[in-house]
């Protein structure tokens, strides 16, 4: 997989931190505020799934996914079915993040390679379990699944829309996307000496995937 340029320009130069901060500030308060809320709310997942449903509903609304499709009329019922299927696995990952002693904002980057690969493989398996619930007449379900998982794991998962799947990442494997994101951020931080998760001066987007998504959205074709 070789995505479009996200953190580097067409000749391989790292996009400047100031430009990324500017793009974040002009990206839209709807996204920035919604993500800030789910970063705070998803810190601890309850066994009943109420936090999961609240966060997923918020992100789906923010991305306009309740206007039509599988989440249009019975969103809470669909999300409850998702929770019944994958809730135990989500709680296990959530507790692993909390007990790791690592920075939540930089969790993916601070994990060792073996643990990161194991986590990414687990996320991809969970994604596939979500697809029967998120798949619609005009959608393969990858968009909804990635946004649902981002809503409770904003420190791990990238929310990916159709244009990004088709034209930026050019894959159907969320695990491949996460691996590329990690490598891309590592290269960019090495080149600039700056931490990507510290570029939102409003302090709303504090996790690496939440900031990276702003740039991945910008990389979509016009």
N, C-alpha and C positions, 0 to 999 in steps of 0.2 A: 504494500500500500504506500502510495506517495501522494499525500493530500496537497491541495493548493497551499501556497505560502500563507502562513498564519502569523507567526511571530518574526518572520524574516521576509525581506522584500525579494523581488524577482532575481536580484543578483547576489543574494545570500547575505545581505547586511541585516543585522538585528534591528527591528523597528524600535525606535527610541522610547524609553520609559515615559517621557513627557507626552509623546503622541498617544501612547496607550492610555494614559490617564485622561487625556482629552477625549478619547473615544468613549471611555467609560462614562464620563460626565455628560456626554451628549447622547448616550445610548437610549435613555428613556427612564424616567422615574418609576414607571410601572414595573419593569423588570427588576430594577435595582432595589426597589422597596419590597417586592415580593420575595426576592432571593434573601434579602436581609432577614425577613420574617422566618423563612424556613430554616435558615442557618441557626437561628436562635431556638426555634420550636423543636427542631429535629435532634437536638442534642441528646435527649433521652426519649426512647420509644416505649410506650406502655403496651402491656400484653393484650389489651382490648382492641388496639388498632386505632384509637381515636386520634392520636397525633399523626399517624400515617395518613388517615383520611383527610384531616385538616390540611396537612402540608401538600398532599397530592392534589387536592381540590384547588388550593390556592395557586399552585404552579400551572395546572391545566387551564385555569381561568386566565392567568396572566398571559399564556401563550394562545388564547382564543380557542382552545380545544373543546370547550363546552358548547360552542355554537352549533355544532353538527357532529355526526358520527356517534360512536359508541358511548361517549360521555355526555351526550346532549340532554337526554331525558332522565336517565337513572344513574347519574354519576356516582352517588354514594353507594348504591347497590353494587355497581361494578367494582368500585374500590374495596368494598367489604369482601367481595368474592376474591379479589386479588390478595387481600390480607389473609384470608383463610388459607390460601394456597402457599404463600411465601412468608407470612408474618414471623414464624419461628426463626427462619434464616436471617431475616432482617434484624431481629433482636440480637441474634448471635453476633452479627457483624458490628452492630451498634455497640454492644458491650465490649467487643474486642478493641474497637477504636478508643473507647473511654479508658480501658484498663492498660492500654499500651504505653502510656506516659509520653506519647509523641504529640506534637502540635497538631490539633485538628485541622487548622488552616493549611498545613503543609503535609498532611498525613501521607499522601501518596508518595511524596518525594522523600520522606524520612524513613519509610519502610525499607527493609533490606530487600534485595532482588527476589529471593525465594518467597518471602512472605507476600510481596507485591504480586508476583505471578500467581500464587495460590488464591489471593483475594480476587484478582481480575478473572480468573477461571470461574470462581464462585459467582461473581456478578453476572457473567455471561450465562451460566446455567440458570440463574434466577430470571434473567431476561427472557430466556426461552420459555420458562414456565408462565410468564406474564402474557406472552403473545396470544394465546387463545382468548384472553379477556380484552386485549387492546386492539385486536384485529377487526377491521370493519370492511364494508363493501368496497371501499376505495382506498384502503390502507392495509399494509402488511403488519401494522402494529408496533413497528420498531420505534416510531416517533413517540407514541404514548408510553411505551415501556421505558424508554430512556428518560423521559421527563418525570415519570412517577418515581423512578429510582433516584434521580437527581434531587427530588423534593425531600427525600429522607437521608440521602448521602451526598450532600453538596460538597463534601470533602473528597469524593471519590469519582462520581459519575458526571459525564457531560450530557446535557440535554440537547438532543440532535433533531433538527427538523428535516423534512424531505429533501430540500435543496442541499443541505449539508451531507446527508447520506449519499445522494446521487452525484454531486459535483465537487464536494470538498474532500470527503474521506473516501468515497468510492468503495465502500465495503458494506456488508450487512452484519458484521461482527463487532458488537460493542466492545468486546475485549481488545480487539485490534485498535480501535479508536483510543481507548484509555492508554494503551501502551505507547501509541504514537504521541499522545498529549504529554505524557511523562517525559519522553525523550526530547520532545520539542522544547518543553519548559526548561529542562536541564541544560540544553545547548544554549538557550537564550540567556539564562541566568549566568552561565559561565562566560558568555560573551559580554554581558553588560555589568556584571557585579551587583545586580539589583534583584530583589525578591519580587516575583510577579504578584504575589498575594498582597503586597503592600502598596499597590498603585492606585487603589480607589481612595482618593483623599477624603471622601465622605464617610469612609469606614463601613460601608454597607456590604460591598463584595469583598469578603475576607478570605475565601478559600480559593485555591488555585484553579479548580474547574470553573468557578463562577466568573473569574476574571478571564480565563482562557476562552470561555464561550463568547464573550464580547468580540474577541478577535476572530473566532471561528465563524461567527455570524457575518462579520465584515468581509470575510474571504469568499462568501457566496457570490456566484456570478450575478451581474446586474440584470 
